[in-house]
Amino acid sequence: MDIHQRRPADNWASGDTYEPYVGRWSRRVAQAFLPWLAVSPGSRWLDVGCGTGALTQAILQRMAPQFIKGIDRSADYVAFAQGHIQDQRAQFEVGDAQDLPVETASYDVVVSGLVLNFVPQLEQAVKEMSRAARPGGTVAAYVWDYAGKMQFMRHFWNAAAALDSRAVDLDEGHRFPVCSPQALSALFQVAGLRNIEVQALDIDTDFKDFDDFWTPFLGGQGPAPSYAMSLSESSRAALRERIRAALPFALDGSIPLVARAWAVRGTC
């Protein structure tokens, strides 16, 4: 199998293609994350790296916020969120997680969903999240368990690595520094947060058939799809069939899988 000598760039530009790939599961894991925070109604929230708005929308639906601001570095994702979330309590802005365009100590809760591994300066991002939270406020985040129980991505990268040794270096489980409880706890400790806790969030990611599983990898959004689309047609077909052979199909042709995220929270 072939791969470009230069690593395919991770593409994060289209909300419409992100949604069937990870967006639909992002929405489900957001619903599992919020009850664990036990935040009072009427709080002011900041969603750092809001993407297409999965977590923001869940907060609006479940947590009765007074206000929530979503910030993301992708103007396309911000536009997608603005177009799909019509709520006067929500506001979106293009911005950098490492230099948040917000006032100090201005939010009760600062959260980040599935974003930290994509921020170059992780410690700086968490310090900025802490800066934005009021004294006694909550700072929390969650990331996929890329190296372990994020099963649909593990099937992809296991097959890719079996066909192409260079794919190992592209695998999120190898590339990303904080996809484990220990790493998340240490990151929050460095930021000076207190009362740190970590929790596993498991969700079902059931695909109705193989096309439902495979087609989102052709959208070019994120590391795995970017890799898939960097391949020649013949190499991509070989990867597809290797994955198909390893998947646990049910009798009705569906593919029952599980995705785990690790969540961390602390107090300012």
N, C-alpha and C positions, 0 to 999 in steps of 0.2 A: 504494500500500500504506500502511496506517496503522501507527503505533506510538504508545504512550502518550507524553505529553510528558515524564513522569518516566521515567528509565531503569529497565527491569525489574530488580528485585532478583535477584542471583545466588542461587539456592536450592541449599543443600547440606544436605539433611535426610534423604534416604531411600537407604539402601544398596541396596535392591532395585531402584530405578530407576536408580541410578548405575551399577550393574554392566553392564547391556547397552549403556549409552551410552559410557563411557570405562573403566569398571572392567576389562572384559575385555582391553582394550589396555594398561591400566596393568600388569596381571599379566605381559603379554608383554615390555614394555619393562623391567620390573624384572629379568627373567631375563637381559636383555642388559647391564644396568648392573653387576650384582654381580661377574662375573669381572674386569671392568676395575679394580675396587678392589684385588684381590689381597690380601685380608685373611686373617690366620691364623685357623685354627679356635680355638674357645675364647675368642673375644673377647666383650666386653660392648658391646652395640649400643643406640643410641637412635634411634628412627624418629620424626622431627618432622613432624607433619601426616600421621599414618598412615592417615587416611581409613578405608576399609573393610578395610584390612589387606593389600593386594596386595604391598607391598614387605616387610612383616614376614613374611608367609607364605613369600615367596621366600627370605628370609634363613634362616628355619628349615629350609627344604628343602635349601639349597645351601651354606650357610656354616658349619654346625656351631657356632652361637654358644653361649657359656656362658649368656647371658641377653640378652633384648631387651625394651625398654620402648617402647611406642607411645603417642604423645600426639597428641590432636586436639581442636580446639575444639568439634566437633560431638558432642554426647552420643549422637545417633542413630548416627553412624558408629562411635563407640567401642563401642556396644552390638552393632552388626552384627559388628564384628571379634571381640569377645569370644564371640559366639555361633557364629562359624564357624571360629575357630582354637582348638583344644583342645590346648594344649601347655604343660607346666609351666614351660618356659623363657621364656614370653611373658607380659607384663603390659601392660594398657592403662589409660590415665587421660585424663580430660578436662583440657585445659590449653591455654595460649596460647603460641604459638611465640615471641612477643616477650617472654615472661617465664616461661621454662620451670621447671616445678616439680621440678627435679632439683638435686643437689649439684654443685658445681664440680669439674671434672676427674675425673668419675666414670665415663666411658665411653671405650672404646678407639676406637669408630667412631660418629660422629653423621651421620645421613643424612636427607635430605628428598626425597621423590619427588613431583613435579608439583604442588608446593604454593607455592613462593616467590612466584609472581605474585599469589597471593590474600592475601598478608600485607601489611597497610597499611604497616608500617615494616620494609622489607626489610633494611636495614643492621642494625637492632636484632635481627632474627631470626637473621641469620648470626653476629652477635656472641654471641648466646645459645647457638647451636650450638657455637661455638668455646669458650665458657666451660665447656660441659658435657663437652668432650673433654679427655682427659689430655694433658700435654705429649708431643709426638711422635705423638699420635693423629691419625686421619683424619677430616676433615669433607668431606662430599660431597653433591651434590644433582643433580637433573636436572629439566628443564622441557620442555614441548612447544615445538617450533619453530612457534609459531602463525602467524608472518608468512610462513613459507616452505613447508616440506614436511610440515606436518600436513594431509594432503590432504583427509580427509573434512570437517574443519572449514573448510578453505579453500573447498571447493565450496559449503558452506552460506553462508558470509559473502559470497562473491563474488556469489552469486545474490541474497542479501538486499540488498546494496548496490546492485545493478542495479535493484532494484524500489523501494528506499526509501533515499534519500541519508542519512537519519538513522541507518541501521543501521551506517554506517561507524564511528561513535563507539563502538558496542557490540562491534565485532570485537576478539577477543583480540589479534590481530596489531597493532592500533593501541593498545589499552588498556594492555597489559602491558609493563613496562619491561625485564624480563630474559628475553627469549626468543632471545638471540643469544650467540655465544661471547664477544664483546667485553664485553658487559654483565655476563655471569656472572663473567668474570675480574676485572673492575673491582670487582664486589661483594665477591669473596673477598679482594682486595687491601686494600680498605678495612677489612675485619674483621681484618687483620693476619696472614692465613694465608700460608704459604710453599709453595714447590714446586707452584704452581698449574698444573693441566693441564685442558684441555677436550677433549671427545670427542663425536662425533656417534653417536647410537644409532638405527639405522633398523630398523623392524619392518614386516612385512606386515600390513595391515588389510583382509583380504578379506571382503566381505559376500556372503552367498549369493544375495541378490536385493535388489530395491529396498525391500521392506518391512523387511528386516533393517537396511538403511541408515537409513530414514526414521523408523521407529517409535520408536527411542530418543530422537529429538529431541522427542517428545511427552511425555517423562517429567518435564520441568520442572527437571532437575538441571543447574546450570551456566549460563553466559551464553547459549549458543546455544539450548538448550531453553527457558530462561526467556523469551527473545525470541520464539521461535516460539509459545509459549503465550500471549503477550501480544497476539497478533494476532487479528483477527476470523477466522471460518472461511473466508471468501472470500479474504482476504489470505494466510492460511496455505496454502490450496489453490494459489494462484498461486505462492507460494514453492516448494512441493513440486514443481510441474510444471517450474518453471525449473531446479531442481536436477536433476530426472530427465533433462532434455534435455541437460545438460552432462556427466553422468557417463560414464565409459568402460566400458560394459557388454561383458563377454565373450560369446562365442557361446552359452554355457549360461545366460546371464542373471545370472551373478555379477558383482561389481564389484571388481576388483583394485586396491587402493590401497596407499599407503605412508604411514607416520607416522614423522617424525623427532623425537627428543628430543635436546637438548643437555645433556651431563653435565659437571660440574665437580668437581674434587677439590683439596684442599689439606691441608697438614700444620700442626698447631698448634706 
